[in-house]
Amino acid sequence: MKPFISYLLLALFSGALLSGCNTARGIGEDVQQLGNAIERAAR
């Protein structure tokens, strides 16, 4: 039973880590688009 719980926790942690990376990537893209919009407005 203990190995099952360890694998379950590992799977949950891995899923949370991967979804966190996608979220950080999305925020980075949003900030980049905002910077591009500001640059276009300043011209």
C-alpha positions in Angstrom: 0.0 0.0 0.0 2.8 2.4 0.8 4.4 2.3 -2.7 0.9 3.0 -4.2 0.6 6.2 -2.1 4.1 7.2 -3.1 3.4 6.8 -6.8 0.1 8.7 -6.4 1.8 11.6 -4.7 4.5 11.6 -7.3 1.9 11.7 -10.1 0.0 14.6 -8.4 3.2 16.6 -7.8 4.3 16.1 -11.4 0.9 17.2 -12.7 1.0 20.3 -10.5 4.5 21.2 -11.6 3.7 20.8 -15.3 0.5 22.9 -15.1 2.5 25.5 -13.2 5.0 25.8 -16.1 2.1 26.3 -18.5 0.7 29.0 -16.4 4.0 30.9 -16.1 4.5 30.6 -19.9 1.0 32.0 -20.5 1.7 35.0 -18.2 5.0 35.6 -20.0 3.2 35.7 -23.4 0.6 38.1 -22.0 3.3 40.4 -20.7 5.1 40.3 -24.0 1.9 41.2 -25.9 1.3 44.0 -23.5 4.8 45.3 -24.2 4.2 45.1 -27.9 1.0 47.1 -27.6 2.7 49.8 -25.6 5.5 50.0 -28.1 3.0 50.4 -31.0 1.1 53.1 -29.1 4.3 55.0 -28.5 5.2 55.3 -32.2 
